[in-house]
Amino acid sequence: MVLTRKRLDDIFGARRVLDDDPTRAAYACDQSFAPRRMPDYVVFPETVEEVQRVVRLANETRTPLIPYSSGLNFHGAALPDHGGIIVNLSRMNKIIQIDQENWSAVVEPGVTFAQLQSALMEKGFRVLIPFGVPPGRSVLTSMLERDPAMAAPSFESGNFLIMDTEIVLPDGELFKTGTWCAGGAAGGPLGPVRNVIFRLWTGAQGTLGIMTKMNLKIEPFIRERKMCFLSFDALADAREPLKMIQRREIGLECFLLNRFNLACLLSHEWTVPDAFPAAPRPSESFQRYQRILPPWVLAVCLAGAPRRPKEKIAYQEEALQEIGHSLNCEVREELPGVSGLSRLMLHEIVYP
């Protein structure tokens, strides 16, 4: 069978199927350096059933499908290598459930970090966001592509944030993992078969199917938080402090930034370019920070608990100071010559 525009119109209606040259050209590139590649069509599903139908059509006509959520990709993940159909999932943007009792949220692929964080904060919760991720990036796709979240729910299992998932398989069938696979309500990742099978689908949206829902872990937002900084002249010098911090489970967020990245965050003149590659722009504040910042800065956010938050911060800070003293590293609340770094970091962690 041959793919035709009419067959796509039958699924989505004429207004949600685009094949004009300007639209196709807009989807031929992203923020990466990958070569431009033109799709044949761009479609906008609004329901899981429509995703199933276009997957079945593509299977029947042997047409490549490229899922697309927010378009904020720095490695060519949503470029149509062999033409085909861009399946733009941005209109599937419902936060289906926020479970305050079990600390989880169910989202569709079009839900962004800014959208979800805003909804969660109203209820006293937060999603754990990879540092510096664009606020308009798809939460579901970010988790699938393993963007490294700064805060791990467990030092033992790492960033284990994905729980139940719903996936449209290449033949159009709907498949669920975790407790969803038994037909129950959203729950944990293991489910009745005690298997984290969702990992087959992580790495990229669309490799072995299109994920249409994800239940992910959320955390209570603790307002009592404190930033601490350790600076190093060489990357190797940070290795032992990181090990000791991990062993003692100090802090919630912990990340290491080099001088260039930290100068970018601090410079008020620096902005993310609209398109790449981009021409360099001079910045006096960026150059100044490059001169005064240490080569490496380890940032640790000490967060309180739902009960007695100040006591938790106090004993974590004491433990961190002990590590610094044992390794001859000074633990600071700010860096010399840099004003407002703690305030910036505390905001950036929640609203990048």
KAHUMO-V392441 format. One record per residue. N is the residue number from 1. RES is the residue in one small letter. SS is DSSP state (hx for helix, st for strand, lp for the rest). PHI is phi in degrees with one decimal (999 if undefined). D_CENTER is the distance of its C-alpha to the mean C-alpha in whole Angstrom. Layout:
n=N res=RES ss=SS phi=PHI d_center=D_CENTER
n=N res=RES ss=SS phi=PHI d_center=D_CENTER
//
This chain:
n=1 res=m ss=lp phi=999 d_center=38
n=2 res=v ss=lp phi=-104.3 d_center=37
n=3 res=l ss=lp phi=-75.9 d_center=34
n=4 res=t ss=lp phi=-127.8 d_center=35
n=5 res=r ss=hx phi=-59.7 d_center=34
n=6 res=k ss=hx phi=-62.0 d_center=36
n=7 res=r ss=hx phi=-67.9 d_center=34
n=8 res=l ss=hx phi=-72.2 d_center=31
n=9 res=d ss=hx phi=-60.6 d_center=33
n=10 res=d ss=hx phi=-63.4 d_center=34
n=11 res=i ss=hx phi=-86.8 d_center=31
n=12 res=f ss=hx phi=-109.0 d_center=29
n=13 res=g ss=lp phi=84.6 d_center=32
n=14 res=a ss=hx phi=-62.4 d_center=33
n=15 res=r ss=hx phi=-73.9 d_center=30
n=16 res=r ss=hx phi=-106.6 d_center=27
n=17 res=v ss=st phi=-126.6 d_center=28
n=18 res=l ss=st phi=-120.9 d_center=28
n=19 res=d ss=lp phi=-140.9 d_center=30
n=20 res=d ss=lp phi=-75.1 d_center=31
n=21 res=d ss=hx phi=-61.9 d_center=31
n=22 res=p ss=hx phi=-59.9 d_center=29
n=23 res=t ss=hx phi=-66.3 d_center=26
n=24 res=r ss=hx phi=-60.9 d_center=26
n=25 res=a ss=hx phi=-66.1 d_center=26
n=26 res=a ss=hx phi=-65.7 d_center=23
n=27 res=y ss=lp phi=-93.7 d_center=21
n=28 res=a ss=lp phi=-85.1 d_center=23
n=29 res=c ss=lp phi=-147.2 d_center=20
n=30 res=d ss=lp phi=-137.3 d_center=17
n=31 res=q ss=lp phi=-84.0 d_center=16
n=32 res=s ss=lp phi=-92.7 d_center=17
n=33 res=f ss=lp phi=-95.6 d_center=21
n=34 res=a ss=lp phi=-65.8 d_center=21
n=35 res=p ss=lp phi=-60.8 d_center=24
n=36 res=r ss=lp phi=-67.5 d_center=25
n=37 res=r ss=lp phi=-143.1 d_center=25
n=38 res=m ss=lp phi=-87.7 d_center=26
n=39 res=p ss=lp phi=-80.0 d_center=25
n=40 res=d ss=lp phi=-89.7 d_center=28
n=41 res=y ss=st phi=-142.9 d_center=27
n=42 res=v ss=st phi=-126.5 d_center=24
n=43 res=v ss=st phi=-122.9 d_center=24
n=44 res=f ss=lp phi=-126.5 d_center=22
n=45 res=p ss=lp phi=-68.5 d_center=22
n=46 res=e ss=lp phi=-122.5 d_center=22
n=47 res=t ss=lp phi=-138.1 d_center=23
n=48 res=v ss=hx phi=-62.0 d_center=22
n=49 res=e ss=hx phi=-60.8 d_center=26
n=50 res=e ss=hx phi=-67.7 d_center=25
n=51 res=v ss=hx phi=-62.6 d_center=23
n=52 res=q ss=hx phi=-59.9 d_center=25
n=53 res=r ss=hx phi=-66.9 d_center=28
n=54 res=v ss=hx phi=-71.8 d_center=26
n=55 res=v ss=hx phi=-65.6 d_center=25
n=56 res=r ss=hx phi=-63.3 d_center=29
n=57 res=l ss=hx phi=-63.8 d_center=30
n=58 res=a ss=hx phi=-64.7 d_center=28
n=59 res=n ss=hx phi=-63.9 d_center=30
n=60 res=e ss=hx phi=-66.5 d_center=33
n=61 res=t ss=hx phi=-99.0 d_center=33
n=62 res=r ss=lp phi=55.3 d_center=31
n=63 res=t ss=lp phi=-106.7 d_center=29
n=64 res=p ss=lp phi=-63.0 d_center=25
n=65 res=l ss=st phi=-117.1 d_center=22
n=66 res=i ss=st phi=-126.6 d_center=19
n=67 res=p ss=st phi=-66.0 d_center=16
n=68 res=y ss=st phi=-141.0 d_center=15
n=69 res=s ss=lp phi=-109.2 d_center=12
n=70 res=s ss=lp phi=-118.8 d_center=11
n=71 res=g ss=lp phi=79.1 d_center=13
n=72 res=l ss=lp phi=-95.1 d_center=11
n=73 res=n ss=lp phi=-124.6 d_center=11
n=74 res=f ss=lp phi=-107.2 d_center=13
n=75 res=h ss=lp phi=-140.3 d_center=14
n=76 res=g ss=lp phi=70.3 d_center=16
n=77 res=a ss=lp phi=-65.7 d_center=14
n=78 res=a ss=lp phi=-113.6 d_center=15
n=79 res=l ss=lp phi=-87.1 d_center=19
n=80 res=p ss=lp phi=-81.1 d_center=22
n=81 res=d ss=lp phi=-53.2 d_center=24
n=82 res=h ss=lp phi=-124.1 d_center=27
n=83 res=g ss=lp phi=71.3 d_center=27
n=84 res=g ss=lp phi=95.1 d_center=26
n=85 res=i ss=st phi=-112.3 d_center=24
n=86 res=i ss=st phi=-80.8 d_center=21
n=87 res=v ss=st phi=-100.3 d_center=20
n=88 res=n ss=st phi=-81.4 d_center=18
n=89 res=l ss=lp phi=-92.9 d_center=16
n=90 res=s ss=lp phi=-64.8 d_center=15
n=91 res=r ss=lp phi=-81.6 d_center=18
n=92 res=m ss=lp phi=-89.1 d_center=17
n=93 res=n ss=lp phi=-125.9 d_center=15
n=94 res=k ss=lp phi=-94.5 d_center=17
n=95 res=i ss=st phi=-87.2 d_center=16
n=96 res=i ss=st phi=-75.1 d_center=18
n=97 res=q ss=st phi=-156.3 d_center=19
n=98 res=i ss=st phi=-121.3 d_center=18
n=99 res=d ss=st phi=-96.7 d_center=20
n=100 res=q ss=lp phi=-73.9 d_center=21
n=101 res=e ss=lp phi=-76.4 d_center=23
n=102 res=n ss=lp phi=-105.6 d_center=21
n=103 res=w ss=lp phi=59.2 d_center=18
n=104 res=s ss=st phi=-150.3 d_center=16
n=105 res=a ss=st phi=-141.0 d_center=15
n=106 res=v ss=st phi=-105.4 d_center=15
n=107 res=v ss=st phi=-130.5 d_center=13
n=108 res=e ss=lp phi=-92.2 d_center=14
n=109 res=p ss=lp phi=-65.8 d_center=12
n=110 res=g ss=lp phi=-85.7 d_center=13
n=111 res=v ss=lp phi=-72.2 d_center=11
n=112 res=t ss=st phi=-95.8 d_center=9
n=113 res=f ss=hx phi=-61.7 d_center=8
n=114 res=a ss=hx phi=-62.2 d_center=11
n=115 res=q ss=hx phi=-65.0 d_center=13
n=116 res=l ss=hx phi=-69.9 d_center=12
n=117 res=q ss=hx phi=-61.7 d_center=12
n=118 res=s ss=hx phi=-62.0 d_center=15
n=119 res=a ss=hx phi=-66.4 d_center=16
n=120 res=l ss=hx phi=-71.0 d_center=16
n=121 res=m ss=hx phi=-63.3 d_center=17
n=122 res=e ss=lp phi=-63.1 d_center=20
n=123 res=k ss=lp phi=-105.3 d_center=21
n=124 res=g ss=lp phi=83.8 d_center=20
n=125 res=f ss=st phi=-124.3 d_center=17
n=126 res=r ss=st phi=-151.3 d_center=13
n=127 res=v ss=lp phi=-99.0 d_center=10
n=128 res=l ss=lp phi=-81.3 d_center=8
n=129 res=i ss=lp phi=-103.5 d_center=6
n=130 res=p ss=st phi=-59.4 d_center=5
n=131 res=f ss=lp phi=-62.9 d_center=9
n=132 res=g ss=lp phi=77.7 d_center=9
n=133 res=v ss=lp phi=-67.3 d_center=6
n=134 res=p ss=lp phi=-59.6 d_center=9
n=135 res=p ss=lp phi=-62.6 d_center=9
n=136 res=g ss=lp phi=-89.3 d_center=10
n=137 res=r ss=lp phi=-76.1 d_center=7
n=138 res=s ss=st phi=-65.6 d_center=7
n=139 res=v ss=hx phi=-63.8 d_center=5
n=140 res=l ss=hx phi=-59.3 d_center=7
n=141 res=t ss=hx phi=-66.3 d_center=7
n=142 res=s ss=hx phi=-60.0 d_center=3
n=143 res=m ss=hx phi=-65.4 d_center=5
n=144 res=l ss=hx phi=-64.0 d_center=8
n=145 res=e ss=lp phi=-84.5 d_center=8
n=146 res=r ss=lp phi=61.5 d_center=7
n=147 res=d ss=lp phi=-57.2 d_center=5
n=148 res=p ss=lp phi=-73.8 d_center=7
n=149 res=a ss=st phi=-69.5 d_center=7
n=150 res=m ss=lp phi=-74.0 d_center=10
n=151 res=a ss=st phi=-112.3 d_center=12
n=152 res=a ss=lp phi=-95.8 d_center=13
n=153 res=p ss=lp phi=-59.9 d_center=15
n=154 res=s ss=st phi=-145.0 d_center=18
n=155 res=f ss=lp phi=-69.5 d_center=19
n=156 res=e ss=lp phi=-77.4 d_center=21
n=157 res=s ss=lp phi=-103.8 d_center=18
n=158 res=g ss=st phi=77.6 d_center=15
n=159 res=n ss=lp phi=-79.8 d_center=11
n=160 res=f ss=lp phi=-92.7 d_center=13
n=161 res=l ss=lp phi=-101.2 d_center=11
n=162 res=i ss=st phi=-81.0 d_center=11
n=163 res=m ss=st phi=-115.0 d_center=15
n=164 res=d ss=st phi=-75.9 d_center=17
n=165 res=t ss=st phi=-138.4 d_center=16
n=166 res=e ss=st phi=-124.5 d_center=18
n=167 res=i ss=st phi=-133.0 d_center=19
n=168 res=v ss=st phi=-91.9 d_center=21
n=169 res=l ss=lp phi=-75.6 d_center=23
n=170 res=p ss=lp phi=-59.6 d_center=25
n=171 res=d ss=lp phi=-94.7 d_center=28
n=172 res=g ss=lp phi=92.4 d_center=26
n=173 res=e ss=lp phi=-73.6 d_center=27
n=174 res=l ss=st phi=-94.1 d_center=24
n=175 res=f ss=st phi=-128.1 d_center=23
n=176 res=k ss=st phi=-124.7 d_center=21
n=177 res=t ss=st phi=-120.6 d_center=20
n=178 res=g ss=hx phi=70.8 d_center=21
n=179 res=t ss=hx phi=-69.7 d_center=23
n=180 res=w ss=hx phi=-62.1 d_center=23
n=181 res=c ss=hx phi=-67.1 d_center=25
n=182 res=a ss=hx phi=-97.1 d_center=28
n=183 res=g ss=lp phi=85.9 d_center=28
n=184 res=g ss=lp phi=-87.4 d_center=27
n=185 res=a ss=lp phi=-76.8 d_center=24
n=186 res=a ss=lp phi=-58.2 d_center=21
n=187 res=g ss=lp phi=-149.9 d_center=21
n=188 res=g ss=lp phi=-95.3 d_center=20
n=189 res=p ss=lp phi=-74.6 d_center=18
n=190 res=l ss=lp phi=-80.2 d_center=22
n=191 res=g ss=lp phi=71.7 d_center=24
n=192 res=p ss=lp phi=-67.9 d_center=28
n=193 res=v ss=lp phi=-95.2 d_center=28
n=194 res=r ss=lp phi=53.4 d_center=26
n=195 res=n ss=lp phi=-140.8 d_center=23
n=196 res=v ss=lp phi=-88.2 d_center=20
n=197 res=i ss=hx phi=-68.8 d_center=20
n=198 res=f ss=hx phi=-59.6 d_center=17
n=199 res=r ss=hx phi=-63.6 d_center=16
n=200 res=l ss=hx phi=-59.8 d_center=18
n=201 res=w ss=hx phi=-100.7 d_center=16
n=202 res=t ss=lp phi=-82.9 d_center=13
n=203 res=g ss=lp phi=114.6 d_center=12
n=204 res=a ss=lp phi=-164.9 d_center=12
n=205 res=q ss=lp phi=-74.4 d_center=13
n=206 res=g ss=lp phi=107.5 d_center=17
n=207 res=t ss=lp phi=-65.6 d_center=18
n=208 res=l ss=lp phi=-123.0 d_center=20
n=209 res=g ss=lp phi=152.2 d_center=19
n=210 res=i ss=st phi=-113.1 d_center=17
n=211 res=m ss=st phi=-81.6 d_center=15
n=212 res=t ss=st phi=-109.1 d_center=16
n=213 res=k ss=st phi=-148.5 d_center=15
n=214 res=m ss=st phi=-141.4 d_center=13
n=215 res=n ss=st phi=-101.4 d_center=14
n=216 res=l ss=st phi=-124.9 d_center=12
n=217 res=k ss=st phi=-73.9 d_center=13
n=218 res=i ss=lp phi=-123.6 d_center=13
n=219 res=e ss=st phi=-132.3 d_center=15
n=220 res=p ss=st phi=-60.7 d_center=18
n=221 res=f ss=lp phi=-87.5 d_center=18
n=222 res=i ss=lp phi=-97.3 d_center=21
n=223 res=r ss=lp phi=-72.0 d_center=22
n=224 res=e ss=lp phi=-78.8 d_center=24
n=225 res=r ss=st phi=-139.9 d_center=22
n=226 res=k ss=st phi=-148.1 d_center=23
n=227 res=m ss=st phi=-94.4 d_center=22
n=228 res=c ss=st phi=-131.3 d_center=24
n=229 res=f ss=st phi=-130.2 d_center=24
n=230 res=l ss=st phi=-125.0 d_center=26
n=231 res=s ss=st phi=-114.9 d_center=27
n=232 res=f ss=st phi=-141.5 d_center=28
n=233 res=d ss=lp phi=-85.4 d_center=30
n=234 res=a ss=lp phi=-140.1 d_center=28
n=235 res=l ss=hx phi=-59.6 d_center=25
n=236 res=a ss=hx phi=-61.9 d_center=27
n=237 res=d ss=hx phi=-68.0 d_center=29
n=238 res=a ss=hx phi=-84.7 d_center=25
n=239 res=r ss=hx phi=-63.8 d_center=25
n=240 res=e ss=hx phi=-67.3 d_center=28
n=241 res=p ss=hx phi=-58.3 d_center=26
n=242 res=l ss=hx phi=-61.3 d_center=23
n=243 res=k ss=hx phi=-60.4 d_center=25
n=244 res=m ss=hx phi=-67.9 d_center=27
n=245 res=i ss=hx phi=-63.9 d_center=24
n=246 res=q ss=hx phi=-66.0 d_center=22
n=247 res=r ss=hx phi=-60.8 d_center=26
n=248 res=r ss=hx phi=-94.7 d_center=26
n=249 res=e ss=lp phi=52.7 d_center=23
n=250 res=i ss=lp phi=-93.7 d_center=23
n=251 res=g ss=lp phi=82.4 d_center=20
n=252 res=l ss=lp phi=-103.2 d_center=17
n=253 res=e ss=st phi=-94.9 d_center=15
n=254 res=c ss=st phi=-148.8 d_center=16
n=255 res=f ss=st phi=-152.1 d_center=15
n=256 res=l ss=st phi=-115.7 d_center=18
n=257 res=l ss=st phi=-120.7 d_center=18
n=258 res=n ss=st phi=-85.8 d_center=21
n=259 res=r ss=hx phi=-60.1 d_center=23
n=260 res=f ss=hx phi=-64.0 d_center=22
n=261 res=n ss=hx phi=-64.3 d_center=18
n=262 res=l ss=hx phi=-68.0 d_center=20
n=263 res=a ss=hx phi=-63.9 d_center=22
n=264 res=c ss=hx phi=-61.6 d_center=20
n=265 res=l ss=hx phi=-65.8 d_center=18
n=266 res=l ss=hx phi=-80.8 d_center=22
n=267 res=s ss=lp phi=-73.3 d_center=23
n=268 res=h ss=lp phi=-74.0 d_center=24
n=269 res=e ss=lp phi=-87.2 d_center=25
n=270 res=w ss=lp phi=-90.0 d_center=22
n=271 res=t ss=lp phi=-135.8 d_center=19
n=272 res=v ss=lp phi=-74.2 d_center=17
n=273 res=p ss=lp phi=-62.0 d_center=19
n=274 res=d ss=lp phi=-72.0 d_center=19
n=275 res=a ss=lp phi=-146.2 d_center=20
n=276 res=f ss=lp phi=-123.6 d_center=20
n=277 res=p ss=lp phi=-68.8 d_center=23
n=278 res=a ss=lp phi=-123.6 d_center=24
n=279 res=a ss=lp phi=-72.4 d_center=27
n=280 res=p ss=lp phi=-62.5 d_center=27
n=281 res=r ss=lp phi=-122.3 d_center=28
n=282 res=p ss=lp phi=-68.6 d_center=30
n=283 res=s ss=lp phi=-149.0 d_center=28
n=284 res=e ss=hx phi=-66.9 d_center=31
n=285 res=s ss=hx phi=-67.1 d_center=29
n=286 res=f ss=hx phi=-62.2 d_center=26
n=287 res=q ss=hx phi=-64.1 d_center=29
n=288 res=r ss=hx phi=-64.8 d_center=31
n=289 res=y ss=hx phi=-64.3 d_center=27
n=290 res=q ss=hx phi=-59.9 d_center=28
n=291 res=r ss=hx phi=-76.4 d_center=31
n=292 res=i ss=hx phi=-98.6 d_center=31
n=293 res=l ss=lp phi=-77.7 d_center=27
n=294 res=p ss=lp phi=-66.3 d_center=28
n=295 res=p ss=lp phi=-57.5 d_center=26
n=296 res=w ss=st phi=-137.3 d_center=24
n=297 res=v ss=st phi=-130.3 d_center=22
n=298 res=l ss=st phi=-97.3 d_center=21
n=299 res=a ss=st phi=-108.7 d_center=19
n=300 res=v ss=st phi=-127.1 d_center=20
n=301 res=c ss=st phi=-101.0 d_center=19
n=302 res=l ss=st phi=-89.3 d_center=22
n=303 res=a ss=st phi=-114.5 d_center=21
n=304 res=g ss=lp phi=-74.0 d_center=24
n=305 res=a ss=lp phi=-105.4 d_center=24
n=306 res=p ss=lp phi=-56.2 d_center=25
n=307 res=r ss=lp phi=-116.2 d_center=28
n=308 res=r ss=lp phi=50.3 d_center=30
n=309 res=p ss=hx phi=-63.1 d_center=27
n=310 res=k ss=hx phi=-67.0 d_center=29
n=311 res=e ss=hx phi=-65.7 d_center=31
n=312 res=k ss=hx phi=-65.6 d_center=28
n=313 res=i ss=hx phi=-61.2 d_center=27
n=314 res=a ss=hx phi=-63.2 d_center=30
n=315 res=y ss=hx phi=-74.7 d_center=30
n=316 res=q ss=hx phi=-69.6 d_center=27
n=317 res=e ss=hx phi=-65.5 d_center=28
n=318 res=e ss=hx phi=-62.0 d_center=32
n=319 res=a ss=hx phi=-65.9 d_center=30
n=320 res=l ss=hx phi=-67.3 d_center=28
n=321 res=q ss=hx phi=-64.2 d_center=31
n=322 res=e ss=hx phi=-62.1 d_center=33
n=323 res=i ss=hx phi=-64.2 d_center=31
n=324 res=g ss=hx phi=-59.6 d_center=31
n=325 res=h ss=hx phi=-64.9 d_center=35
n=326 res=s ss=hx phi=-66.7 d_center=35
n=327 res=l ss=lp phi=-108.2 d_center=33
n=328 res=n ss=lp phi=58.8 d_center=35
n=329 res=c ss=lp phi=-117.4 d_center=32
n=330 res=e ss=lp phi=-80.7 d_center=32
n=331 res=v ss=lp phi=-96.7 d_center=29
n=332 res=r ss=st phi=-119.1 d_center=29
n=333 res=e ss=lp phi=-90.9 d_center=27
n=334 res=e ss=lp phi=-141.8 d_center=27
n=335 res=l ss=lp phi=-103.9 d_center=28
n=336 res=p ss=lp phi=-58.1 d_center=31
n=337 res=g ss=lp phi=81.1 d_center=32
n=338 res=v ss=lp phi=-122.7 d_center=28
n=339 res=s ss=lp phi=-96.9 d_center=28
n=340 res=g ss=lp phi=75.8 d_center=26
n=341 res=l ss=hx phi=-66.3 d_center=23
n=342 res=s ss=hx phi=-60.1 d_center=22
n=343 res=r ss=hx phi=-62.0 d_center=22
n=344 res=l ss=hx phi=-61.4 d_center=20
n=345 res=m ss=hx phi=-64.9 d_center=17
n=346 res=l ss=hx phi=-62.4 d_center=18
n=347 res=h ss=hx phi=-74.9 d_center=17
n=348 res=e ss=hx phi=-65.1 d_center=14
n=349 res=i ss=hx phi=-64.5 d_center=12
n=350 res=v ss=hx phi=-97.7 d_center=12
n=351 res=y ss=lp phi=-127.3 d_center=12
n=352 res=p ss=lp phi=-67.5 d_center=11
//
